[in-house]
Amino acid sequence: MVLHEPDLGPAEQVIIAVDADSRDTVEAEHLLHELLGSMAGSVVACTHVVAAGDRPHLAISVTVPPDSPDGLAARVRAWSVERSAGAAITRPGASEPELSGPSRLVRGAYAAAVESALGTSGRLVRFPGAEHATGVLTAAELRDRCGIDQVEALGGLPVEDDTLIDTLDFIRPIRRDGQVVLLVQPAAGGVLIPFEVEHQQKCCADH
Amino acid sequence: MGHSHDGHTHDHEHGAGHGHGHGHDHDHHHPNTELDAATIAALDESIPDSDLSPTEVSRRTLLRSAGILGGTAALAVSGVGAAAAAAAPKGDSILFKHGNKPQVWLAGDHHIHTQLSSDGLYRVIDQARHAAAFGLDWLVITDHGGATHARIGVELVNPQIKAARTELKNTLIFQGLEWNIPAAEHGTVFVAPGSREVEVLKQFENSYDGSVNNASSNSPANEQLALDGIQWLGQQVDRRRVQDALFLANHPARNGVDSPHEIRNWRDANPRIAIGFEGAPGHQAGGLPKGIGAAGARGLYGNAPSANSFPGYPAESYRTWGGFDWMTATVGGLWDSLLAEGKPWWVSANSDSHVNWNETSRRPDGSDQAQFDRDGRYMDPVYGNTVNPLATDFWPGFYSRTHVGAERRDYLSVMEGLRSGRMWVDHGMLAKGVEVEVREVGRKHSEPLGGALVVRRGRPVELVVRITTQTMPNWANFVPLLNRVDVIRGAVKGAVGDRDTFKAPDTKVVRQWDTSGKRGTFELTLPLGKAEEPYYVRVRGSDGNRSQPGYLGAAIDPQGPALDVVGDADPWTDLWFYTNPIWVLPSK
């Protein structure tokens, strides 16, 4: 069984980025889910911080092979028009990307597409191998089977090949310098757990 | 393990020989703040390839083949991010002053919620009576700012506070509020009691609260609103509407939204008003293990960055270290970078009590959010016939204490003690007394916490730490042991160029004393050498149970507080005290 997806460089892929002014990761991931559904095949889906302007928020990007059979691009076009979102759709080798939407949100979509193409930043929501990242795994298993390049613990704690990571069935690795990095933190029972856990205390709500 | 994760977004890593003249400088409100300088350069087709670094060329190649290069016009959206960054207030250059010796140490807590908070439970008297019973001399009631509180809560709580003042003659009870700082986290704002305390707080909240004014997100305009609020408070003191007012930032590193430049700007907006932040947050029961507690993150520091977070902060900053906020716990970190500027900025420790661990009361039936929104407060708690081990807070005074050296036991003296930095904090009653002084060797005159010793250049100076070990059991009913005392020293370099810096490269632990087995009152003396350049010293102590090399490495801090473990951070087995600094200033 081939566990790693064929290693297409981003330059050979189609990148579809949308800025719908999502306030937090819950909203951004909801948007991804709405656009992708249960789309099969090789998909990389990310959230991206759009920090400029008067309201920092999140955009999303989806990277798919150019021969992807479904009409994702068409769906995104229609959706973006309907919701007045910004969209950037790239084609390998094209002279320029296809941009649409209000200028403020086009900007975020374009920046997200650039980050996605370069692999310099972004937070991965769907990616090849994520489906194997459940339960308790060793760091080596996360690297070998789950599309993670590097497992890095907070506070300089050592991570060996056989270090156990309880994924809590929710991992959101980040991209850094072209690498997929899973940040982990110490937890009860001597295991490490992902730095980002599924349920975040809402900022500026209570407490 | 000296690792450092500098801001990935703010790195300016230009390749060697990178010499093109196109300005890649960008401040933190640059319209393209997401993309780093190399990417911006790669995207800018007006720069020929020959002027790019190898990294920039390879990025351009990648972007070109991905079909993305031709869209850069999208980045040049007019108006976006064009608003000027909130002007950094100038502030006084160096605000040194002599400190007065405290006559009395008064323990307190400036971060306490009641039924006037949408996530609170208790009456004012419930909090005040427990605070007094657990040994506190002063407390500040800080219900959350917000629409309901601004409309009615800020008034409704006042009769409860006045009644509690009458009931508890020896306890100083301030009225304040937990300010949603525009563009940032929460903070305590409180005033001296008086006929206009409610009027001033209400006007402040309506004008400057981030939630009331829909000003929470991180924008230059919202940052400016925060500064306006701090300055407005100062004006109310100048005009004698209130006798005094203070602001301290709460849980500053929790969500990464208090950027270093915002903290500096608050301080400089009015250093009489904006005096510090929580060195240790509340919610200290949050990390108690499964079976006896919530098994979450200590201090409820469990989040990951959001869109409003300062991108330069590392993941480590989102967690507590030995129960303390990363900004304070990191030797040579953000707090030290503020002190190294030679300006006052103090740390405190509080309960942030909303609902306390092992609580047996609850809100009565029918007291729900709608009832709160209508009436401005929840109904009084009732006995709940059960125990709640999942609540994450401790009563005021039960675990966290802020000890203030005051001239008298009164409201204004507590505020002046706070402002002067005559203040140390501890967890679990780790020490009974901590007095720190700096003096010229052989001289009687000494400066207490928060003070500045002006000494002739070249004269020898020494630090004296006078510890009184704990004789009383704490509220977990054991007598804590102070097993180690550390001295931290840092050079004073003056104002920083980059107001987002959060490192003080000339600060480190210079002495560790093993104090295990010592009992009663004892003095630790550290010669500080001849006074040549300005510096500060501060002191930290520990039960010695949990340590690891500091975030900036063992050479800076060999045995610092350890990163707290999610679900396994029993706060009673990891106790620390921290003092505020004393400065030494050589004169000619």
Interface residues (C-beta under 8 A of the other chain):
Chain A: G9 P10 A11 Q13 I15 R23 D24 T25 H48 V49 V50 A51 A52 G53 D54 R55 P56 H57 L58 A88 T90 R91 P92 G93 A94 S95 E96 P97 L99 S103 R104 V106 R107 A109 Y110 A111 A113 V114 E115 A117 L118 T120 S121 L154 G155 G156 L157 R172 R176 L183 Q185 P186 A187 A188 G189 I193 F195 E196 V197 Q200 Q201 C203 C204 D206 H207
Chain B: M1 H3 H8 T9 H29 H30 P31 N32 T33 E34 L35 D36 T39 L43 R59 L62 L63 S65 A66 G67 I68 L69 G70 G71 T72 A74 L75 V77 S78 V80 G81 A83 S118 D119 H144 N180 E185 H186 G210 S211 S216 S217 N218 S219 P220 A221 N222 N255 V257 H283 P289 K290 A295 L300 G302 N303 A304 P305 S306 A307 N308 P311 A315 E316 Y318 R319 W321 D352 H354 Q548 P549 Y551 A562 L563 V565 V566 G567 D568
